[in-house]
Amino acid sequence: MSYLKFDKSQMINLEYSLYRNVLRTNRRGAYQNTSISGCNTSKYQGLLVMPVPFLDDENHLILSSFDETVIQHGAEFNLGIHKYNGDNYSPRGHKYIREFNCDGVPKTIYRVGGVVLSKEIMFSSKENRLMIRYTLLDAHSPTTLRFKPFLAFRNISKLTKENDRVDRSYRDVENGISTCMYFGYPELFMQFNKKPEFIYHPDWYKGIEYLQDQQQGDTYQEDLYVPGYFEMSIAKGEEIIFSAGDILVDTNTLANEFDYELHKRTPRSNLYNCLKNSSHQFYFRPKDGECFLIAGYPWFKVRARDQFIALPGCTISIGKLDDFETIMDSSMPHLRDLMEGRPLKNVIHQIDDPDVLLWVIWALQQYWNENHEAFKQKKYNDFVIEIVKYILANKHPNLFVDKNTELLYTNGKNVAVSWMNATINGKPVIPRSGFLVEFNALWYNALIFAKELALEKQNVFIIDKLMDTSEKVHKSFVETFLNDAGYLYDYVDGHYCDPNVRPNMLFAVSLDYSPLERIQKKTIIDFVTKELLTTCGIRSLSPKSGNFKPHYTGSINEKQFAYFNGLAFPWLFGPYIEGYLKVFHKSGLSLADRIMVGIEGEMQNDCIGTISELYDSNPPFIARGGYSFAMSIAESLRARRIMESYEKKDL
């Protein structure tokens, strides 16, 4: 039985199929994404989206869609679908779909009378190139296929209109053509594994609309350029392979290449395989020997905090310790640039956020827990101590050690400093400033971890300093954050103690080293369970708060306000499950299992086979934000692995 399979009734129901999409990526920042019906519903979607370094560091939509038409006895049946004004869809090719299956690669089966046509989409794992394999499974008469490319050549966050700046020229290449709409863009090579006839007929298709952008109050209408169309005959049992990318290929190799790439794919046959496949989609290799993690799709870049939170789950939890090392080793020069005051390179964004170094230590701690010897051989122990010394010396521009409490404080009144980073008019929606609870939970954990590493090297001076500091932090943490109700203040700034019940206190329970007693941990977990736990994530704010907003709706400012004032985040299931099991041990597995069932239920929603950035925290729990988010995937994988370790325990 297929895991990600959709039948005819689901596919022809646009209320269903338009709200489910499929994502494929390579490891160079490019991707292919569209709804399972084939209709793009967002400006960020398309068949070939890729970076264009000559222009900027953004992604650009090159090939928006590729319409197929089946021709028999002079009758034309267009399999494409586009939305126009007034909920008008033309053509309506979705009505010919009999099945969509995504266990391997996205595969659509069309039936037009006696014609049964299979369409499989493959995104190259190494190149900015899309391949589509068409197989004529059945036909009772001579059959011709027509292919019409819809071109955009634009930044993914912008829309295009008909204009006279387009370069309408093209040149013939092996079994196809190449064209480039604007200066600065690479050529788009469109080729087949057999020679087609190309009919040059340049035209603009005006007023194409993107449903989900329209519903979200975003710009949603554009014109797309079609240079002409390809035609060729196809026999029963024959395969035609189309290639579209920024390089010229040897078309004789397309069939073998498609089979080779298909063989490499892990079937999305269960929850774990879906999560594992998704984790690979965030890998970004800008050049040989380097690797980073993209924060998510469709609009994210490599963001420091997101990368280091996601790093253990996307590597260690799927047995890829070598990938952890590659990503960490690629990042360390950039982290040292920060610590040594050198200019920062535009590779890892937001690397100077004040909590990033604390998350780096946490990520390294996960690697230490997995392989002590490899950790020492890589000299990560020295790097951890180097970071702690840097923080203790108050060299960070916005992270300081308070001389009285030894707690860390930061200025977050005018700039967002934590993962709760939504802003309105440039100002933080939640001005978390002063002593932040998760910063200091991470700080205490880092100090104890660094002390354990220093003990191995017998560095008496640093051991004494770390012991003294950690003892003071232990005492100060409880005195500063623990309130009479039994949970932790979210942040303390001068005489103000923020009383809102938020998930950031979870880290004081989940981390390996905590300044809290078990009974204190249990009370905190109880608060989170009662007020913040939902089926799709952990709420960012308790419903008891006057600022609670469970739905991501309204104006841009209303959405920004809601972001961290009630919406639910799946990535927080990681620390929640970890903390819950530390408190309740094996008896907590039943609740953790129910959470995983909820995650599995999302595999056929929104972007199928992956998990979104956030969700409305009240029914119907609609997915919001980035439709595939590294932290959501990573912490689901890490939570799953933690659960497995408890299942193996005797008690």
LINFENGI-V564463 format. One record per residue. N is the residue number from 1. RES is the residue in three letters. SS is DSSP state (H for helix, E for strand, C for the rest). PHI is phi in whole degrees, -180 to 180 (999 if undefined). D_CENTER is the distance of its C-alpha to the mean C-alpha in Angstrom with 1 decimal. Layout:
{{N | RES | SS | PHI | D_CENTER} {N | RES | SS | PHI | D_CENTER}}
This chain:
{{1 | MET | C | 999 | 27.6} {2 | SER | C | -75 | 24.2} {3 | TYR | C | -88 | 21.1} {4 | LEU | C | -119 | 19.2} {5 | LYS | E | -125 | 22.3} {6 | PHE | E | -129 | 23.4} {7 | ASP | E | -91 | 27.1} {8 | LYS | H | -57 | 29.2} {9 | SER | H | -62 | 29.6} {10 | GLN | H | -75 | 25.8} {11 | MET | H | -73 | 25.2} {12 | ILE | C | -81 | 28.2} {13 | ASN | C | -88 | 27.3} {14 | LEU | H | -64 | 25.2} {15 | GLU | H | -63 | 24.6} {16 | TYR | H | -97 | 22.6} {17 | SER | H | -74 | 21.2} {18 | LEU | C | -71 | 20.1} {19 | TYR | C | -102 | 17.6} {20 | ARG | E | -130 | 15.9} {21 | ASN | E | -132 | 13.9} {22 | VAL | E | -127 | 12.8} {23 | LEU | E | -124 | 10.3} {24 | ARG | E | -134 | 11.5} {25 | THR | E | -133 | 10.9} {26 | ASN | C | -110 | 13.2} {27 | ARG | C | -110 | 13.1} {28 | ARG | C | -121 | 14.4} {29 | GLY | C | 94 | 11.7} {30 | ALA | C | -92 | 13.0} {31 | TYR | E | -156 | 11.8} {32 | GLN | E | -126 | 13.7} {33 | ASN | E | -155 | 12.8} {34 | THR | E | -160 | 15.5} {35 | SER | E | -70 | 16.9} {36 | ILE | C | -67 | 18.6} {37 | SER | C | -81 | 21.9} {38 | GLY | C | 95 | 21.2} {39 | CYS | C | -94 | 21.5} {40 | ASN | C | -70 | 18.9} {41 | THR | C | -114 | 18.3} {42 | SER | C | -146 | 16.4} {43 | LYS | C | -63 | 17.2} {44 | TYR | C | -83 | 13.8} {45 | GLN | C | -93 | 14.5} {46 | GLY | E | 168 | 16.8} {47 | LEU | E | -83 | 17.9} {48 | LEU | E | -141 | 17.5} {49 | VAL | E | -117 | 15.3} {50 | MET | E | -153 | 15.8} {51 | PRO | E | -70 | 16.5} {52 | VAL | C | -129 | 20.2} {53 | PRO | C | -57 | 21.2} {54 | PHE | C | -61 | 24.7} {55 | LEU | C | -93 | 23.7} {56 | ASP | C | -171 | 21.0} {57 | ASP | C | -104 | 17.6} {58 | GLU | C | -98 | 15.8} {59 | ASN | E | -88 | 14.7} {60 | HIS | E | -133 | 17.5} {61 | LEU | E | -84 | 18.1} {62 | ILE | E | -100 | 21.0} {63 | LEU | E | -106 | 21.7} {64 | SER | E | -77 | 20.9} {65 | SER | E | -156 | 22.6} {66 | PHE | E | -142 | 25.4} {67 | ASP | E | -81 | 28.0} {68 | GLU | E | -108 | 30.2} {69 | THR | E | -129 | 33.8} {70 | VAL | E | -93 | 36.0} {71 | ILE | E | -122 | 39.7} {72 | GLN | E | -138 | 42.7} {73 | HIS | C | 53 | 46.3} {74 | GLY | C | 82 | 45.2} {75 | ALA | E | -88 | 43.0} {76 | GLU | E | -109 | 39.4} {77 | PHE | E | -127 | 36.5} {78 | ASN | E | -86 | 33.3} {79 | LEU | C | -91 | 30.1} {80 | GLY | C | -78 | 27.8} {81 | ILE | E | -156 | 26.7} {82 | HIS | E | -138 | 26.2} {83 | LYS | E | -98 | 26.5} {84 | TYR | E | -123 | 29.3} {85 | ASN | C | -57 | 31.0} {86 | GLY | C | 75 | 32.2} {87 | ASP | C | 56 | 29.9} {88 | ASN | E | -95 | 31.6} {89 | TYR | E | -107 | 29.8} {90 | SER | E | -153 | 31.4} {91 | PRO | E | -68 | 31.7} {92 | ARG | E | -117 | 30.8} {93 | GLY | H | -66 | 29.9} {94 | HIS | H | -62 | 27.8} {95 | LYS | H | -69 | 31.2} {96 | TYR | H | -93 | 31.8} {97 | ILE | E | -74 | 28.8} {98 | ARG | E | -107 | 30.0} {99 | GLU | E | -167 | 26.9} {100 | PHE | E | -129 | 23.2} {101 | ASN | E | -132 | 21.9} {102 | CYS | C | -127 | 18.5} {103 | ASP | C | -66 | 19.4} {104 | GLY | C | -103 | 19.7} {105 | VAL | C | -110 | 18.8} {106 | PRO | E | -58 | 18.9} {107 | LYS | E | -133 | 22.6} {108 | THR | E | -116 | 24.7} {109 | ILE | E | -108 | 28.4} {110 | TYR | E | -108 | 30.6} {111 | ARG | E | -130 | 34.2} {112 | VAL | E | -125 | 36.7} {113 | GLY | C | 60 | 40.2} {114 | GLY | C | -90 | 41.0} {115 | VAL | E | -93 | 38.0} {116 | VAL | E | -121 | 35.1} {117 | LEU | E | -120 | 32.3} {118 | SER | E | -101 | 29.2} {119 | LYS | E | -129 | 26.1} {120 | GLU | E | -119 | 23.4} {121 | ILE | E | -108 | 20.5} {122 | MET | E | -126 | 19.4} {123 | PHE | E | -105 | 17.1} {124 | SER | C | -57 | 18.6} {125 | SER | C | -81 | 17.0} {126 | LYS | C | -122 | 18.9} {127 | GLU | C | -124 | 19.8} {128 | ASN | C | -82 | 18.6} {129 | ARG | E | -152 | 20.3} {130 | LEU | E | -106 | 20.2} {131 | MET | E | -127 | 22.8} {132 | ILE | E | -127 | 24.2} {133 | ARG | E | -108 | 26.9} {134 | TYR | E | -105 | 29.5} {135 | THR | E | -125 | 32.0} {136 | LEU | E | -84 | 35.1} {137 | LEU | E | -76 | 35.6} {138 | ASP | E | -158 | 38.7} {139 | ALA | C | -169 | 41.0} {140 | HIS | C | -105 | 44.7} {141 | SER | C | -143 | 45.4} {142 | PRO | C | -54 | 44.5} {143 | THR | E | -127 | 40.9} {144 | THR | E | -120 | 39.4} {145 | LEU | E | -112 | 35.7} {146 | ARG | E | -117 | 34.9} {147 | PHE | E | -125 | 31.5} {148 | LYS | E | -124 | 30.7} {149 | PRO | E | -86 | 27.8} {150 | PHE | E | -103 | 26.4} {151 | LEU | E | -105 | 25.5} {152 | ALA | E | -124 | 23.8} {153 | PHE | E | 50 | 23.5} {154 | ARG | E | -148 | 21.8} {155 | ASN | E | -61 | 19.1} {156 | ILE | C | -65 | 16.2} {157 | SER | C | -91 | 16.9} {158 | LYS | C | -118 | 20.6} {159 | LEU | C | -121 | 22.9} {160 | THR | C | -116 | 25.9} {161 | LYS | C | -127 | 29.5} {162 | GLU | C | -53 | 32.4} {163 | ASN | C | -152 | 34.0} {164 | ASP | C | -100 | 36.6} {165 | ARG | C | -89 | 34.7} {166 | VAL | C | -69 | 33.2} {167 | ASP | C | -83 | 34.5} {168 | ARG | C | -87 | 35.7} {169 | SER | C | -74 | 37.0} {170 | TYR | E | -149 | 35.7} {171 | ARG | E | -133 | 37.1} {172 | ASP | E | -75 | 37.8} {173 | VAL | E | -130 | 36.0} {174 | GLU | C | -55 | 36.4} {175 | ASN | C | 54 | 35.8} {176 | GLY | E | 170 | 34.1} {177 | ILE | E | -138 | 33.6} {178 | SER | E | -129 | 31.6} {179 | THR | E | -153 | 31.2} {180 | CYS | C | -148 | 29.6} {181 | MET | C | -73 | 29.7} {182 | TYR | C | -138 | 29.7} {183 | PHE | C | -63 | 30.7} {184 | GLY | C | 100 | 28.0} {185 | TYR | C | -89 | 25.8} {186 | PRO | C | -75 | 26.1} {187 | GLU | C | -66 | 28.1} {188 | LEU | E | -101 | 26.5} {189 | PHE | E | -97 | 28.3} {190 | MET | E | -115 | 28.7} {191 | GLN | E | -135 | 30.6} {192 | PHE | E | -125 | 31.8} {193 | ASN | C | -83 | 33.4} {194 | LYS | C | -142 | 36.6} {195 | LYS | C | -73 | 38.3} {196 | PRO | C | -99 | 37.6} {197 | GLU | E | -100 | 39.6} {198 | PHE | E | -103 | 37.9} {199 | ILE | E | -105 | 39.4} {200 | TYR | E | -76 | 38.8} {201 | HIS | E | -151 | 38.5} {202 | PRO | E | -65 | 36.4} {203 | ASP | E | -161 | 35.4} {204 | TRP | E | -107 | 33.0} {205 | TYR | E | -101 | 31.5} {206 | LYS | E | -97 | 31.5} {207 | GLY | E | 75 | 29.8} {208 | ILE | E | -69 | 26.8} {209 | GLU | E | -118 | 24.7} {210 | TYR | C | -117 | 21.2} {211 | LEU | H | -57 | 21.6} {212 | GLN | H | -71 | 18.5} {213 | ASP | H | -63 | 18.9} {214 | GLN | H | -61 | 22.5} {215 | GLN | H | -68 | 22.0} {216 | GLN | C | -92 | 19.9} {217 | GLY | C | 77 | 22.7} {218 | ASP | C | -97 | 21.0} {219 | THR | C | -63 | 22.8} {220 | TYR | C | -146 | 22.7} {221 | GLN | E | -126 | 25.5} {222 | GLU | E | -150 | 26.1} {223 | ASP | E | -110 | 28.4} {224 | LEU | E | -119 | 27.4} {225 | TYR | E | -97 | 29.7} {226 | VAL | E | -119 | 31.1} {227 | PRO | E | -77 | 33.3} {228 | GLY | E | 156 | 35.0} {229 | TYR | E | -150 | 34.5} {230 | PHE | E | -105 | 35.0} {231 | GLU | E | -137 | 37.4} {232 | MET | E | -163 | 38.4} {233 | SER | E | -83 | 40.1} {234 | ILE | E | -142 | 38.5} {235 | ALA | C | -99 | 40.6} {236 | LYS | C | -58 | 39.9} {237 | GLY | C | 87 | 37.9} {238 | GLU | C | -80 | 36.8} {239 | GLU | E | -113 | 33.3} {240 | ILE | E | -116 | 32.3} {241 | ILE | E | -116 | 29.2} {242 | PHE | E | -106 | 27.7} {243 | SER | E | -126 | 25.9} {244 | ALA | E | -134 | 24.3} {245 | GLY | E | -167 | 23.1} {246 | ASP | C | -96 | 24.3} {247 | ILE | C | -133 | 26.8} {248 | LEU | C | -81 | 29.9} {249 | VAL | C | -115 | 30.0} {250 | ASP | C | -81 | 32.9} {251 | THR | H | -67 | 32.8} {252 | ASN | H | -69 | 35.0} {253 | THR | H | -98 | 32.1} {254 | LEU | H | -61 | 29.5} {255 | ALA | H | -64 | 30.6} {256 | ASN | H | -66 | 30.5} {257 | GLU | H | -64 | 27.1} {258 | PHE | H | -61 | 25.6} {259 | ASP | H | -63 | 27.2} {260 | TYR | H | -64 | 26.1} {261 | GLU | H | -64 | 22.4} {262 | LEU | H | -64 | 22.7} {263 | HIS | H | -65 | 24.4} {264 | LYS | H | -75 | 21.7} {265 | ARG | C | -73 | 19.1} {266 | THR | C | -85 | 18.7} {267 | PRO | C | -59 | 19.5} {268 | ARG | C | -84 | 17.2} {269 | SER | C | -100 | 20.3} {270 | ASN | C | -161 | 19.2} {271 | LEU | H | -60 | 16.6} {272 | TYR | H | -60 | 16.4} {273 | ASN | H | -65 | 16.1} {274 | CYS | H | -64 | 13.3} {275 | LEU | H | -65 | 11.3} {276 | LYS | H | -63 | 12.7} {277 | ASN | H | -60 | 11.9} {278 | SER | H | -63 | 8.2} {279 | SER | H | -61 | 8.4} {280 | HIS | H | -70 | 10.3} {281 | GLN | C | -70 | 8.0} {282 | PHE | C | -90 | 6.4} {283 | TYR | E | -64 | 10.2} {284 | PHE | E | -134 | 11.9} {285 | ARG | C | -114 | 15.7} {286 | PRO | C | -67 | 17.5} {287 | LYS | C | -156 | 20.8} {288 | ASP | C | -57 | 22.5} {289 | GLY | C | 87 | 22.3} {290 | GLU | C | -112 | 19.3} {291 | CYS | C | -155 | 15.7} {292 | PHE | E | -137 | 12.9} {293 | LEU | E | -117 | 9.2} {294 | ILE | C | -72 | 6.9} {295 | ALA | C | -68 | 5.2} {296 | GLY | E | 166 | 2.4} {297 | TYR | E | -128 | 4.7} {298 | PRO | C | -100 | 7.6} {299 | TRP | C | -110 | 9.1} {300 | PHE | C | -82 | 7.6} {301 | LYS | C | -116 | 9.5} {302 | VAL | C | -76 | 10.3} {303 | ARG | E | -116 | 11.2} {304 | ALA | H | -56 | 13.7} {305 | ARG | H | -60 | 13.4} {306 | ASP | H | -60 | 9.7} {307 | GLN | H | -62 | 10.5} {308 | PHE | H | -77 | 13.6} {309 | ILE | H | -70 | 12.5} {310 | ALA | H | -80 | 9.9} {311 | LEU | H | -57 | 12.4} {312 | PRO | H | -61 | 14.9} {313 | GLY | H | -66 | 12.8} {314 | CYS | H | -79 | 11.1} {315 | THR | H | -129 | 14.7} {316 | ILE | H | -61 | 17.6} {317 | SER | H | -69 | 16.7} {318 | ILE | H | -116 | 16.8} {319 | GLY | C | 75 | 19.8} {320 | LYS | C | -108 | 18.4} {321 | LEU | H | -66 | 20.4} {322 | ASP | H | -66 | 21.1} {323 | ASP | H | -69 | 17.5} {324 | PHE | H | -57 | 17.4} {325 | GLU | H | -62 | 20.6} {326 | THR | H | -62 | 19.5} {327 | ILE | H | -68 | 16.5} {328 | MET | H | -66 | 18.8} {329 | ASP | H | -66 | 21.6} {330 | SER | H | -69 | 19.8} {331 | SER | H | -87 | 18.9} {332 | MET | H | -58 | 22.3} {333 | PRO | H | -59 | 24.3} {334 | HIS | H | -72 | 22.1} {335 | LEU | H | -67 | 22.5} {336 | ARG | H | -70 | 26.2} {337 | ASP | H | -57 | 26.4} {338 | LEU | H | -62 | 25.5} {339 | MET | H | -72 | 28.0} {340 | GLU | C | -103 | 30.7} {341 | GLY | C | 74 | 30.5} {342 | ARG | C | -87 | 29.7} {343 | PRO | C | -58 | 27.9} {344 | LEU | C | -86 | 24.1} {345 | LYS | C | -87 | 22.4} {346 | ASN | C | -88 | 19.6} {347 | VAL | C | -113 | 17.2} {348 | ILE | C | -101 | 15.5} {349 | HIS | E | -77 | 15.3} {350 | GLN | C | 60 | 16.8} {351 | ILE | C | -70 | 18.3} {352 | ASP | C | -93 | 21.4} {353 | ASP | C | -59 | 19.9} {354 | PRO | C | -65 | 22.5} {355 | ASP | C | -96 | 20.6} {356 | VAL | H | -59 | 18.6} {357 | LEU | H | -64 | 21.5} {358 | LEU | H | -68 | 21.8} {359 | TRP | H | -72 | 18.3} {360 | VAL | H | -61 | 19.2} {361 | ILE | H | -62 | 22.3} {362 | TRP | H | -61 | 20.5} {363 | ALA | H | -62 | 18.2} {364 | LEU | H | -64 | 21.5} {365 | GLN | H | -65 | 23.2} {366 | GLN | H | -65 | 21.0} {367 | TYR | H | -69 | 22.0} {368 | TRP | H | -59 | 25.6} {369 | ASN | H | -63 | 25.6} {370 | GLU | H | -88 | 24.8} {371 | ASN | C | -155 | 27.2} {372 | HIS | H | -59 | 29.8} {373 | GLU | H | -66 | 31.5} {374 | ALA | H | -63 | 28.6} {375 | PHE | H | -59 | 27.5} {376 | LYS | H | -70 | 31.1} {377 | GLN | H | -65 | 31.4} {378 | LYS | C | -80 | 28.4} {379 | LYS | C | 61 | 30.1} {380 | TYR | H | -69 | 27.1} {381 | ASN | H | -61 | 29.8} {382 | ASP | H | -64 | 31.2} {383 | PHE | H | -69 | 27.9} {384 | VAL | H | -61 | 27.4} {385 | ILE | H | -65 | 30.9} {386 | GLU | H | -60 | 30.5} {387 | ILE | H | -65 | 27.7} {388 | VAL | H | -62 | 29.8} {389 | LYS | H | -62 | 32.8} {390 | TYR | H | -61 | 30.9} {391 | ILE | H | -68 | 30.0} {392 | LEU | H | -61 | 33.5} {393 | ALA | C | -83 | 35.0} {394 | ASN | C | 56 | 33.3} {395 | LYS | C | -90 | 32.1} {396 | HIS | C | -71 | 28.7} {397 | PRO | C | -68 | 29.0} {398 | ASN | C | -147 | 27.6} {399 | LEU | C | -148 | 27.8} {400 | PHE | E | -132 | 31.4} {401 | VAL | E | -93 | 33.4} {402 | ASP | C | -72 | 35.9} {403 | LYS | C | -69 | 39.3} {404 | ASN | C | -88 | 40.5} {405 | THR | C | -107 | 37.8} {406 | GLU | C | 66 | 35.7} {407 | LEU | C | -78 | 32.6} {408 | LEU | E | -92 | 30.0} {409 | TYR | E | -131 | 29.9} {410 | THR | E | -146 | 28.0} {411 | ASN | C | -99 | 28.7} {412 | GLY | C | -119 | 26.1} {413 | LYS | C | -75 | 28.4} {414 | ASN | C | -112 | 27.7} {415 | VAL | C | -142 | 24.2} {416 | ALA | C | -71 | 21.1} {417 | VAL | C | -113 | 21.1} {418 | SER | C | -119 | 18.7} {419 | TRP | C | -66 | 15.2} {420 | MET | C | -83 | 17.0} {421 | ASN | C | -111 | 17.1} {422 | ALA | C | -66 | 17.8} {423 | THR | E | -133 | 20.8} {424 | ILE | E | -130 | 23.6} {425 | ASN | C | 55 | 25.8} {426 | GLY | C | 82 | 24.5} {427 | LYS | E | -108 | 25.4} {428 | PRO | E | -61 | 23.2} {429 | VAL | C | -64 | 23.2} {430 | ILE | C | -116 | 23.8} {431 | PRO | C | -77 | 25.9} {432 | ARG | C | -71 | 25.3} {433 | SER | C | -141 | 27.9} {434 | GLY | E | 87 | 30.3} {435 | PHE | E | -91 | 29.6} {436 | LEU | E | -96 | 26.1} {437 | VAL | H | -65 | 26.0} {438 | GLU | H | -74 | 22.8} {439 | PHE | H | -58 | 23.8} {440 | ASN | H | -82 | 27.1} {441 | ALA | H | -66 | 26.0} {442 | LEU | H | -65 | 23.9} {443 | TRP | H | -65 | 27.0} {444 | TYR | H | -62 | 29.4} {445 | ASN | H | -60 | 27.3} {446 | ALA | H | -65 | 27.0} {447 | LEU | H | -64 | 30.8} {448 | ILE | H | -68 | 31.8} {449 | PHE | H | -64 | 29.5} {450 | ALA | H | -64 | 30.9} {451 | LYS | H | -64 | 34.4} {452 | GLU | H | -63 | 33.9} {453 | LEU | H | -70 | 33.0} {454 | ALA | H | -67 | 35.9} {455 | LEU | H | -60 | 38.3} {456 | GLU | H | -68 | 37.8} {457 | LYS | H | -97 | 38.9} {458 | GLN | C | 55 | 41.7} {459 | ASN | C | -88 | 41.0} {460 | VAL | H | -60 | 43.3} {461 | PHE | H | -62 | 42.7} {462 | ILE | H | -70 | 38.9} {463 | ILE | H | -62 | 39.3} {464 | ASP | H | -62 | 41.8} {465 | LYS | H | -64 | 39.6} {466 | LEU | H | -68 | 36.5} {467 | MET | H | -64 | 38.7} {468 | ASP | H | -63 | 40.3} {469 | THR | H | -66 | 37.1} {470 | SER | H | -65 | 35.3} {471 | GLU | H | -64 | 38.3} {472 | LYS | H | -68 | 38.5} {473 | VAL | H | -63 | 34.8} {474 | HIS | H | -54 | 35.3} {475 | LYS | H | -69 | 38.1} {476 | SER | H | -67 | 36.7} {477 | PHE | H | -60 | 33.4} {478 | VAL | H | -64 | 35.3} {479 | GLU | H | -66 | 37.7} {480 | THR | H | -84 | 35.2} {481 | PHE | H | -102 | 32.5} {482 | LEU | E | -75 | 34.2} {483 | ASN | C | -105 | 35.9} {484 | ASP | C | -66 | 38.7} {485 | ALA | C | -75 | 36.5} {486 | GLY | C | 104 | 34.9} {487 | TYR | C | -110 | 31.4} {488 | LEU | E | -108 | 30.0} {489 | TYR | C | -60 | 30.0} {490 | ASP | C | -73 | 26.6} {491 | TYR | E | -157 | 28.2} {492 | VAL | E | -128 | 31.8} {493 | ASP | E | -127 | 33.0} {494 | GLY | C | 66 | 36.8} {495 | HIS | C | -90 | 38.5} {496 | TYR | E | -92 | 35.6} {497 | CYS | E | -115 | 33.7} {498 | ASP | C | -71 | 30.8} {499 | PRO | C | -90 | 31.5} {500 | ASN | C | -63 | 28.4} {501 | VAL | C | -81 | 26.9} {502 | ARG | C | -127 | 23.3} {503 | PRO | H | -79 | 20.9} {504 | ASN | H | -63 | 21.2} {505 | MET | H | -71 | 24.4} {506 | LEU | H | -57 | 22.7} {507 | PHE | H | -68 | 22.2} {508 | ALA | H | -70 | 26.0} {509 | VAL | H | -102 | 26.1} {510 | SER | H | -83 | 23.3} {511 | LEU | C | -66 | 23.9} {512 | ASP | C | -59 | 26.4} {513 | TYR | C | -119 | 28.9} {514 | SER | C | -124 | 29.6} {515 | PRO | C | -82 | 32.5} {516 | LEU | C | -102 | 32.9} {517 | GLU | C | -82 | 35.4} {518 | ARG | H | -60 | 34.4} {519 | ILE | H | -65 | 35.9} {520 | GLN | H | -68 | 34.0} {521 | LYS | H | -63 | 30.7} {522 | LYS | H | -63 | 31.7} {523 | THR | H | -63 | 32.5} {524 | ILE | H | -66 | 29.1} {525 | ILE | H | -60 | 27.4} {526 | ASP | H | -63 | 29.8} {527 | PHE | H | -61 | 28.9} {528 | VAL | H | -64 | 25.1} {529 | THR | H | -63 | 25.9} {530 | LYS | H | -76 | 28.4} {531 | GLU | H | -111 | 26.7} {532 | LEU | C | -119 | 22.9} {533 | LEU | E | -74 | 22.0} {534 | THR | C | -131 | 20.7} {535 | THR | C | -74 | 19.7} {536 | CYS | C | -117 | 16.0} {537 | GLY | C | 164 | 15.5} {538 | ILE | E | -100 | 17.7} {539 | ARG | E | -61 | 19.2} {540 | SER | C | -86 | 19.0} {541 | LEU | C | -160 | 22.7} {542 | SER | C | -69 | 25.6} {543 | PRO | C | -61 | 27.2} {544 | LYS | C | -75 | 30.4} {545 | SER | C | -79 | 29.5} {546 | GLY | C | -68 | 30.9} {547 | ASN | C | -92 | 27.7} {548 | PHE | C | -62 | 25.7} {549 | LYS | C | -130 | 23.6} {550 | PRO | C | -84 | 22.0} {551 | HIS | C | -124 | 20.8} {552 | TYR | C | -91 | 18.6} {553 | THR | C | -138 | 21.5} {554 | GLY | C | 99 | 24.1} {555 | SER | C | -72 | 24.2} {556 | ILE | H | -59 | 21.6} {557 | ASN | H | -67 | 23.3} {558 | GLU | H | -65 | 23.5} {559 | LYS | H | -68 | 19.8} {560 | GLN | H | -62 | 19.3} {561 | PHE | H | -66 | 21.9} {562 | ALA | H | -72 | 20.4} {563 | TYR | H | -45 | 16.9} {564 | PHE | C | -116 | 18.2} {565 | ASN | C | -118 | 21.5} {566 | GLY | C | 139 | 20.8} {567 | LEU | C | -66 | 17.4} {568 | ALA | E | -103 | 15.9} {569 | PHE | E | -119 | 12.8} {570 | PRO | H | -63 | 11.9} {571 | TRP | H | -63 | 11.0} {572 | LEU | H | -74 | 14.7} {573 | PHE | H | -60 | 15.9} {574 | GLY | H | -59 | 15.8} {575 | PRO | H | -64 | 18.5} {576 | TYR | H | -65 | 20.2} {577 | ILE | H | -64 | 20.9} {578 | GLU | H | -61 | 21.8} {579 | GLY | H | -68 | 24.2} {580 | TYR | H | -62 | 25.5} {581 | LEU | H | -72 | 26.5} {582 | LYS | H | -68 | 28.1} {583 | VAL | H | -84 | 30.2} {584 | PHE | H | -104 | 31.1} {585 | HIS | H | 56 | 30.6} {586 | LYS | H | -64 | 30.9} {587 | SER | H | -68 | 32.0} {588 | GLY | H | -85 | 28.6} {589 | LEU | H | -67 | 27.0} {590 | SER | H | -64 | 27.9} {591 | LEU | H | -67 | 25.8} {592 | ALA | H | -61 | 22.8} {593 | ASP | H | -62 | 23.4} {594 | ARG | H | -66 | 23.4} {595 | ILE | H | -64 | 20.0} {596 | MET | H | -66 | 18.7} {597 | VAL | H | -63 | 20.5} {598 | GLY | H | -64 | 18.7} {599 | ILE | H | -63 | 15.3} {600 | GLU | H | -63 | 16.8} {601 | GLY | H | -64 | 18.0} {602 | GLU | H | -82 | 14.6} {603 | MET | H | -64 | 14.2} {604 | GLN | H | -106 | 16.4} {605 | ASN | C | -118 | 15.1} {606 | ASP | E | 50 | 12.9} {607 | CYS | E | -89 | 10.5} {608 | ILE | C | -65 | 12.6} {609 | GLY | C | 83 | 11.9} {610 | THR | C | -146 | 8.5} {611 | ILE | C | -129 | 7.9} {612 | SER | C | -77 | 7.3} {613 | GLU | C | -70 | 7.2} {614 | LEU | E | -155 | 11.0} {615 | TYR | E | -142 | 14.1} {616 | ASP | C | -57 | 17.7} {617 | SER | C | -96 | 19.6} {618 | ASN | C | -122 | 22.6} {619 | PRO | C | -52 | 23.3} {620 | PRO | C | -92 | 22.0} {621 | PHE | C | 56 | 18.7} {622 | ILE | C | -74 | 16.8} {623 | ALA | E | -71 | 13.0} {624 | ARG | E | -136 | 12.2} {625 | GLY | C | 69 | 9.9} {626 | GLY | C | -62 | 6.5} {627 | TYR | C | -85 | 6.8} {628 | SER | E | -147 | 3.7} {629 | PHE | E | -125 | 2.5} {630 | ALA | H | -59 | 4.0} {631 | MET | H | -65 | 7.2} {632 | SER | H | -63 | 7.6} {633 | ILE | H | -67 | 7.6} {634 | ALA | H | -62 | 9.6} {635 | GLU | H | -74 | 12.0} {636 | SER | H | -67 | 12.7} {637 | LEU | H | -65 | 13.7} {638 | ARG | H | -68 | 15.7} {639 | ALA | H | -62 | 17.3} {640 | ARG | H | -60 | 18.4} {641 | ARG | H | -70 | 19.9} {642 | ILE | H | -62 | 21.7} {643 | MET | H | -60 | 23.1} {644 | GLU | H | -62 | 24.4} {645 | SER | H | -67 | 26.2} {646 | TYR | H | -73 | 27.9} {647 | GLU | H | -63 | 28.9} {648 | LYS | C | -84 | 30.8} {649 | LYS | C | -77 | 32.7} {650 | ASP | C | -76 | 36.2} {651 | LEU | C | -115 | 36.1}}
